[in-house]
Amino acid sequence: MITLFGATGFTGRRVAQALDRAGLPYRLAGRSAERLAALSARLPARPAWLIADAHDPAPLFSPVPGGAPAGRPVVVNCAGPFTDLGEPVLRLAAMRGVHYLDINNELAYVYRMRSYDALARQTGAALVPACAFEVAISDCVVATLVRGGAAPLGALDIVYAYANPEGVISYGTRLSGLRTYATSWLTYRGGRWQGQWPGAATRRARLDGRLYGAVSFPSAEVVTVPAHAPVQSVQAWLAVDPFWARPLSALLAGASLLLRTPLGWLTALSFRRLAPPPPEHQRTAFRFALQVELEGRAPVIVRGVDPYALTAEIAAYAAGRLHAGGDQRGLLAPAQALDPAAFVGWLGGQGVTVQTG
Ligand SMILES: NC(=O)c1ccc[n+]([C@@H]2O[C@H](COP(=O)([O-])OP(=O)(O)OC[C@H]3O[C@@H](n4cnc5c(N)ncnc54)[C@H](OP(=O)(O)O)[C@@H]3O)[C@@H](O)[C@H]2O)c1
């Protein structure tokens, strides 16, 4: 049985639809009986639902009345920010030997997840962070470039460019962003993790024939990629107009410092009022391109639309793989939990193009 936590959130609802379309056995979990019942009634499978809070996640691991269907139990966590809400669910999954995956891209939280690796190996739980549109894709693309080779590799840069994100980003994503900038002062350089301010570096980047300025930002590849690829450094970059790169770099550094103070909490709270849910009709205008630049290799560029719909499909795909079983255990990067080449091939069916050179 796949238990979908945070099912009534903006992304959780889409993951429920994707699980339903995939014909997987699933149940919904969240805080509000009213919203869970309403969501269940709208889904063709009319899934069962249960109440659980991130601070008291035991119900997520309750037995299925009448017996569970065949396959490994899996908890899919969509209740964020994970920095604040993720650990109790993760801890219980690791303790009980239940597979866990989430859709987070909160770097410091993914780094913290490493402390559950040993326990999960003992109990047989697979813990897979970041099964979402950014990191699962870049992580698996890197794995297809490296193909399990053990020879030391050079620097890895991942450049993200977004078109029309205004007004389309969910409240949950914005809140997670604030928590990430407050906590994730981390990079991977010289073969080890080191402290680094968000926005600490700028560079130029050529993507789709256009010259951008790029600003470093915290992204979970910093933890996931070194787990399976012997790279020397990992850095994610946000592509912006060249004029704005240096001002944005200074702004990110200053804002990140501010976000660590009580003022940061007030800002996060005010977001609930300010951020309306993303309008459905605009979501397909939200395009992204990400360029994987591994030193000494031709760059790989990935293009797609509607990251939220894609995230939902990726989470359901990964849940299906974990549910089907195999002896995976411990903390696993998406590229370790999935078959990277098969996953990259599957992305083609989701409207995502992957092009080398
Ligand atoms: N990496 C990516 O590409 C990607 C893409 C999409 C989303 N995400 C992440 O996924 C998370 C959810 O995003 P969203 O767009 O769905 O935001 P959202 O609409 O605000 O949903 C947040 C979810 O968390 C639940 N929640 C909050 N506090 C809780 C608590 N104490 N106990 C149980 N559940 C709690 C909410 O429950 P209620 O429904 O009861 O309020 C809701 O289901 C965010 O962290 C976001 O960054 C990542």
The ligand as an SDF file (V2000), in Angstrom:
LIG
                    3D

 48 52  0  0  0  0  0  0  0  0999 V2000
   11.0810   19.9160   -5.5710 N   0  0  0  0  0  0  0  0  0  0  0  0
   10.0300   20.2750   -6.2790 C   0  0  0  0  0  0  0  0  0  0  0  0
   10.1220   20.4360   -7.4500 O   0  0  0  0  0  0  0  0  0  0  0  0
    8.7050   20.4470   -5.6090 C   0  0  0  0  0  0  0  0  0  0  0  0
    7.5550   20.5800   -6.3870 C   0  0  0  0  0  0  0  0  0  0  0  0
    6.3470   20.7350   -5.7330 C   0  0  0  0  0  0  0  0  0  0  0  0
    6.2950   20.8010   -4.3480 C   0  0  0  0  0  0  0  0  0  0  0  0
    7.4290   20.6720   -3.6320 N   0  0  0  0  0  0  0  0  0  0  0  0
    7.4250   20.7440   -2.1600 C   0  0  0  0  0  0  0  0  0  0  0  0
    6.3310   20.0100   -1.6490 O   0  0  0  0  0  0  0  0  0  0  0  0
    5.8170   20.6540   -0.4920 C   0  0  0  0  0  0  0  0  0  0  0  0
    4.3170   20.8750   -0.6680 C   0  0  0  0  0  0  0  0  0  0  0  0
    4.1290   21.8040   -1.7090 O   0  0  0  0  0  0  0  0  0  0  0  0
    2.6730   22.2620   -2.1190 P   0  0  0  0  0  0  0  0  0  0  0  0
    2.8170   23.0290   -3.3680 O   0  0  0  0  0  0  0  0  0  0  0  0
    1.7680   21.0830   -2.1480 O   0  0  0  0  0  0  0  0  0  0  0  0
    2.2930   23.2100   -0.9000 O   0  0  0  0  0  0  0  0  0  0  0  0
    0.9640   23.3200   -0.0710 P   0  0  0  0  0  0  0  0  0  0  0  0
   -0.1960   23.3750   -0.9780 O   0  0  0  0  0  0  0  0  0  0  0  0
    1.1680   24.4450    0.8860 O   0  0  0  0  0  0  0  0  0  0  0  0
    0.8810   21.9480    0.7370 O   0  0  0  0  0  0  0  0  0  0  0  0
    1.5180   21.7300    1.9640 C   0  0  0  0  0  0  0  0  0  0  0  0
    1.0380   20.4070    2.4970 C   0  0  0  0  0  0  0  0  0  0  0  0
    1.6500   20.1780    3.7720 O   0  0  0  0  0  0  0  0  0  0  0  0
    0.6320   19.8440    4.6910 C   0  0  0  0  0  0  0  0  0  0  0  0
    0.9980   20.1960    6.0600 N   0  0  0  0  0  0  0  0  0  0  0  0
    1.4410   21.3740    6.5290 C   0  0  0  0  0  0  0  0  0  0  0  0
    1.6460   21.2970    7.8600 N   0  0  0  0  0  0  0  0  0  0  0  0
    1.3300   20.0270    8.2140 C   0  0  0  0  0  0  0  0  0  0  0  0
    1.3400   19.3260    9.4510 C   0  0  0  0  0  0  0  0  0  0  0  0
    1.7340   19.8910   10.5910 N   0  0  0  0  0  0  0  0  0  0  0  0
    0.9510   18.0350    9.4540 N   0  0  0  0  0  0  0  0  0  0  0  0
    0.5490   17.4340    8.3050 C   0  0  0  0  0  0  0  0  0  0  0  0
    0.5220   18.0480    7.1140 N   0  0  0  0  0  0  0  0  0  0  0  0
    0.9110   19.3340    7.0830 C   0  0  0  0  0  0  0  0  0  0  0  0
   -0.5710   20.6120    4.2350 C   0  0  0  0  0  0  0  0  0  0  0  0
   -1.7280   20.0460    4.8070 O   0  0  0  0  0  0  0  0  0  0  0  0
   -3.1880   20.7450    4.6170 P   0  0  0  0  0  0  0  0  0  0  0  0
   -3.6280   20.3520    3.2360 O   0  0  0  0  0  0  0  0  0  0  0  0
   -3.9830   20.1250    5.7110 O   0  0  0  0  0  0  0  0  0  0  0  0
   -2.9790   22.2220    4.7770 O   0  0  0  0  0  0  0  0  0  0  0  0
   -0.4660   20.3940    2.7340 C   0  0  0  0  0  0  0  0  0  0  0  0
   -0.9850   19.1350    2.3950 O   0  0  0  0  0  0  0  0  0  0  0  0
    6.6070   21.9510   -0.3250 C   0  0  0  0  0  0  0  0  0  0  0  0
    7.6170   21.7230    0.6390 O   0  0  0  0  0  0  0  0  0  0  0  0
    7.2240   22.1730   -1.6930 C   0  0  0  0  0  0  0  0  0  0  0  0
    8.4410   22.8590   -1.6540 O   0  0  0  0  0  0  0  0  0  0  0  0
    8.6330   20.4900   -4.2340 C   0  0  0  0  0  0  0  0  0  0  0  0
  1  2  1  0
  2  3  2  0
  2  4  1  0
  4  5  1  0
  4 48  2  0
  5  6  2  0
  6  7  1  0
  7  8  2  0
  8  9  1  0
  8 48  1  0
  9 10  1  0
  9 46  1  0
 10 11  1  0
 11 12  1  0
 11 44  1  0
 12 13  1  0
 13 14  1  0
 14 15  2  0
 14 16  1  0
 14 17  1  0
 17 18  1  0
 18 19  2  0
 18 20  1  0
 18 21  1  0
 21 22  1  0
 22 23  1  0
 23 24  1  0
 23 42  1  0
 24 25  1  0
 25 26  1  0
 25 36  1  0
 26 27  1  0
 26 35  1  0
 27 28  2  0
 28 29  1  0
 29 30  1  0
 29 35  2  0
 30 31  1  0
 30 32  2  0
 32 33  1  0
 33 34  2  0
 34 35  1  0
 36 37  1  0
 36 42  1  0
 37 38  1  0
 38 39  2  0
 38 40  1  0
 38 41  1  0
 42 43  1  0
 44 45  1  0
 44 46  1  0
 46 47  1  0
M  CHG  2   8   1  16  -1
M  END
$$$$
